[in-house]
Amino acid sequence: MTNEQYFPSFDGTELYLKRDIPESPKAAVVIVHGLCEHQGRYDYVTDKLYSAGYATYRFDHRGHGRSKGKSVYYTDFNEIVDDVNEAVKIAAAENPKIPLFILGHSMGGYATALFGAKYPGRVRGILLSGALTRYNHPIMGPLPMAGDAEQYFSNALGGGVCSDPAVVKAYEEDPYVRKEISVSLCNTFAGGLAWLKENAKNFIDPALIMHGAKDGLVSEKDSRDFFGEISSDDKGLLIFPNLFHEILNEPVRDDVIAHVIKWICRRLN
C-alpha cells in the first residue's frame, strides 16, 4: 500500500510525505534524502525494503521536491533535524509495535546524525550513507561563506553523485532536483557540524555508517571520524572500494542494499 500526504512540521511548514506499507511489516524505515534532491530518487531502495517486509516513510526536506518552504534554504541547522524528528514521530505513532530505523544519505545523513545526537534513544537503529559529518572535503569552500546569505549559486553536484552516467543524466534532468543552492543553507552547515562534533558523544543508538571510497562530494574520512567519536556500543563502518557518492545508486547497489537489509534484520528483536 502506497499513500502520500502533506504534514505540518514543527513550525507549520508543510512537508510532502510518502508511505509504502507492506502487509504485516516487520519494521519501519524513515528515509532522509540529500541536498537538492527528493524522496522520489529512493524508489529502488524503497522497493527492496518493501519486498523484505519493511514499511518506508519518505519525505521531501523543506524547500525541496514537493515540500513547501523557501527553495533549498535554511536559517538554522535545528530546522533540518527537527523536520526529521517530526517525520520520525509520525512513523513511530503509526507503528507502535514494530522497530523503527532511519536511513539518511549525504545531507540527509547529516540531518540523521544530528537527530541521533539531539534525540538519542528514539529509534532502534540509524544507517548513514555518504553522510556529511565533518566537512573533510570542503567542496563549497570555507564555511560560513562570505557575502549575502540570500544569494544562490548553481547546483554543480550532479557529475559527482554516481559512477553510472545514466544516474547522473537522470539527476540532471529530474524536474524535482533543485538547480540552485542558497548561501544561507550552506552556512547552516558550519553551525550544525560544529554542534555535531561537540555532541557526537551523545549519539548512542546502534549505527551502520557507510561510505564510498571514491566519494568526490563528501570525504569518506567524515564517516571514519564520526564512527570513532560516537558512543554507540553497537556500531559498524563499511567503506566500499571504488564506489562514488550515491552508494545506493551505484551499479552494485543491490549488494549495498543487501547490507542494509541484513543489518536491520539482525536488530529486530
C-alpha positions as MATLAB code, in Angstrom:
seq = 'MTNEQYFPSFDGTELYLKRDIPESPKAAVVIVHGLCEHQGRYDYVTDKLYSAGYATYRFDHRGHGRSKGKSVYYTDFNEIVDDVNEAVKIAAAENPKIPLFILGHSMGGYATALFGAKYPGRVRGILLSGALTRYNHPIMGPLPMAGDAEQYFSNALGGGVCSDPAVVKAYEEDPYVRKEISVSLCNTFAGGLAWLKENAKNFIDPALIMHGAKDGLVSEKDSRDFFGEISSDDKGLLIFPNLFHEILNEPVRDDVIAHVIKWICRRLN';
ca = [
       0.000    0.000    0.000;
       1.330    3.428   -1.003;
      -0.124    6.719    0.099;
       1.039   10.300    0.290;
       0.183   13.449    2.192;
       1.468   16.767    3.439;
       2.164   17.134    7.146;
       2.961   20.242    9.187;
       6.472   20.310   10.623;
       7.349   21.865   13.989;
       6.870   25.413   12.658;
       3.896   24.658   10.404;
       5.854   24.250    7.152;
       4.038   21.675    5.014;
       6.293   18.744    4.101;
       5.499   16.096    1.487;
       5.451   12.519    2.810;
       5.075    9.179    1.042;
       4.408    5.853    2.783;
       4.908    2.356    1.364;
       3.456   -0.167    3.808;
       3.531   -3.935    3.179;
       1.119   -6.282    4.884;
       2.295   -7.024    8.457;
       5.590   -5.069    8.276;
       8.495   -6.298   10.396;
       9.918   -2.800   10.892;
       9.595    0.752    9.597;
      12.351    2.821    7.985;
      12.372    6.610    7.598;
      14.440    7.580    4.524;
      16.074   11.031    4.558;
      17.327   12.336    1.197;
      20.242   14.615    0.347;
      20.846   18.187   -0.799;
      18.795   19.432   -3.783;
      17.259   16.004   -4.467;
      13.970   14.491   -3.282;
      12.396   11.360   -1.844;
      11.430   10.010   -5.271;
      15.051    9.163   -6.026;
      14.742    6.394   -3.415;
      12.097    4.360   -5.241;
      14.502    1.465   -5.849;
      15.656    1.288   -2.233;
      12.043    1.529   -1.113;
      11.039   -1.365   -3.369;
      13.807   -3.546   -1.926;
      12.865   -2.684    1.654;
       9.188   -3.257    0.877;
       9.955   -6.690   -0.599;
      11.905   -7.541    2.562;
       8.853   -6.701    4.676;
       9.727   -3.190    5.830;
       7.466   -0.153    5.783;
       9.086    3.022    4.484;
       8.386    6.683    5.174;
       9.990    9.204    2.810;
       9.630   12.963    2.978;
      10.983   15.895    0.996;
      13.061   18.355    3.017;
      11.595   21.840    3.261;
      12.352   23.782    0.095;
      12.989   20.507   -1.764;
      10.905   18.319   -4.052;
       7.222   18.882   -3.407;
       7.571   20.277    0.120;
       6.798   23.886    0.940;
       9.260   26.458    2.207;
      11.824   28.715    0.599;
      13.778   26.805   -2.041;
      16.869   24.941   -0.749;
      17.074   27.271    2.219;
      17.650   27.003    5.977;
      18.398   29.695    8.540;
      19.451   27.373   11.382;
      20.660   23.766   11.494;
      17.969   22.855   14.011;
      15.341   23.238   11.269;
      16.541   20.220    9.323;
      16.943   17.957   12.361;
      13.587   18.948   13.799;
      11.918   18.222   10.460;
      13.422   14.732   10.658;
      12.103   14.422   14.180;
       8.570   15.241   13.036;
       8.715   12.539   10.345;
      10.045   10.059   12.893;
       7.189   10.908   15.253;
       4.665   10.128   12.532;
       6.288    6.785   11.699;
       6.549    5.876   15.389;
       2.938    6.792   16.129;
       1.685    4.731   13.199;
       3.865    1.718   14.022;
       3.926    1.413   17.817;
       4.545   -2.345   17.850;
       7.468   -2.656   15.437;
      11.042   -1.319   15.481;
      11.832    1.973   13.752;
      15.032    2.789   11.843;
      16.360    5.806    9.912;
      18.396    5.736    6.703;
      19.962    9.079    5.766;
      22.078    9.941    2.725;
      24.532   12.857    2.290;
      22.837   15.988    3.695;
      20.131   13.591    4.845;
      22.862   11.655    6.628;
      23.994   14.895    8.224;
      20.417   15.538    9.365;
      20.112   11.962   10.615;
      23.411   12.137   12.507;
      22.214   15.355   14.126;
      18.940   13.613   15.005;
      20.835   10.785   16.694;
      22.847   13.231   18.801;
      19.917   15.532   19.633;
      17.234   12.876   20.151;
      19.036    9.714   21.294;
      17.091    6.561   22.008;
      14.073    7.255   19.791;
      14.809    4.620   17.140;
      16.129    1.055   17.044;
      18.976    1.955   14.700;
      20.479    4.570   12.380;
      22.041    3.978    8.957;
      24.166    6.625    7.229;
      25.179    6.741    3.555;
      27.847    9.202    2.394;
      26.901   11.413    5.326;
      28.325   14.894    5.740;
      29.513   14.757    9.346;
      32.884   16.564    9.380;
      33.488   18.517    6.093;
      36.910   16.967    5.459;
      36.395   17.762    1.755;
      35.486   21.484    1.674;
      33.649   21.258   -1.636;
      31.880   24.588   -1.084;
      34.947   26.371    0.260;
      35.336   27.747    3.773;
      32.170   27.832    5.868;
      30.411   30.026    6.635;
      30.553   31.611    3.187;
      31.262   35.284    2.859;
      28.695   37.531    1.249;
      24.935   37.741    1.158;
      23.207   34.757    2.772;
      20.201   35.336    0.491;
      22.214   34.639   -2.655;
      22.033   31.402   -4.642;
      24.612   29.556   -6.723;
      24.281   26.757   -9.275;
      23.945   23.147   -8.177;
      27.047   21.552   -9.724;
      26.882   18.320   -7.731;
      25.477   16.123  -10.495;
      28.714   14.864  -12.014;
      29.914   13.520   -8.672;
      26.831   11.680   -7.497;
      27.449    8.333   -9.182;
      29.786    6.402  -11.482;
      26.809    5.396  -13.641;
      26.283    8.021  -16.392;
      22.590    7.105  -16.596;
      22.098    8.034  -12.939;
      23.918   11.350  -13.474;
      21.808   12.118  -16.563;
      18.581   11.303  -14.715;
      19.669   13.510  -11.802;
      20.416   16.459  -14.066;
      17.124   16.096  -15.952;
      14.918   15.437  -12.915;
      12.405   18.302  -12.581;
      12.245   17.798   -8.817;
      16.028   18.148   -8.365;
      16.658   21.787   -7.466;
      19.145   23.609   -9.674;
      20.353   26.232   -7.180;
      21.574   26.217   -3.582;
      21.267   29.097   -1.128;
      24.269   30.509    0.693;
      22.118   30.533    3.828;
      21.643   26.747    3.712;
      25.367   26.150    3.279;
      26.139   28.464    6.163;
      23.952   26.403    8.485;
      26.341   23.505    7.879;
      29.039   25.399    9.791;
      26.967   25.569   12.965;
      25.497   22.103   12.546;
      28.846   20.397   12.009;
      30.412   22.216   14.957;
      27.481   21.194   17.151;
      27.662   17.607   15.908;
      31.357   17.298   16.715;
      30.756   18.703   20.190;
      27.805   16.383   20.803;
      28.853   13.200   18.966;
      29.280   11.568   22.382;
      25.503   11.823   22.848;
      24.936    9.585   19.813;
      24.249    6.200   21.423;
      21.933    4.379   19.007;
      23.044    1.315   17.027;
      24.582    2.615   13.817;
      25.795    1.403   10.436;
      27.954    4.061    8.777;
      28.571    3.518    5.041;
      30.631    5.450    2.518;
      32.124    5.107   -0.951;
      35.920    5.255   -1.006;
      35.820    7.316   -4.220;
      33.187    9.766   -2.999;
      34.181   13.103   -4.529;
      31.488   15.145   -2.783;
      31.798   14.077    0.867;
      35.084   12.635    2.130;
      34.965    9.087    3.444;
      37.112   10.432    6.305;
      33.937   12.116    7.596;
      32.465    8.689    8.262;
      35.660    7.285    9.771;
      35.954   10.270   12.107;
      32.303   10.148   13.128;
      32.474    6.397   13.722;
      35.326    6.936   16.162;
      33.585    9.699   18.112;
      30.059    8.368   18.692;
      29.249    6.478   21.886;
      27.236    3.635   20.344;
      28.142    0.196   21.680;
      26.712   -1.360   18.523;
      28.291    0.351   15.525;
      29.681   -0.678   12.167;
      31.680    1.045    9.442;
      31.602    0.000    5.786;
      33.857    1.793    3.302;
      33.094    0.431   -0.170;
      36.077    0.406   -2.563;
      35.578    2.135   -5.918;
      32.092    3.487   -5.123;
      31.147    7.135   -5.643;
      28.849    9.298   -3.517;
      25.489    7.609   -4.064;
      26.334    4.095   -2.947;
      22.616    3.249   -3.097;
      22.613    4.062   -6.837;
      25.949    2.581   -7.907;
      25.946   -0.425  -10.300;
      26.484   -2.726   -7.282;
      23.648   -1.110   -5.334;
      21.974   -4.469   -4.728;
      24.989   -5.532   -2.666;
      24.878   -2.304   -0.652;
      21.130   -2.577   -0.051;
      21.614   -6.215    0.982;
      23.969   -4.970    3.737;
      21.261   -2.520    4.849;
      18.542   -5.172    4.967;
      20.764   -7.697    6.742;
      21.825   -5.128    9.340;
      18.223   -4.153   10.079;
      17.089   -7.779   10.195;
      19.663   -8.592   12.883;
      18.279   -5.849   15.106;
      14.585   -6.636   15.007;
      14.488   -8.407   18.375;
];
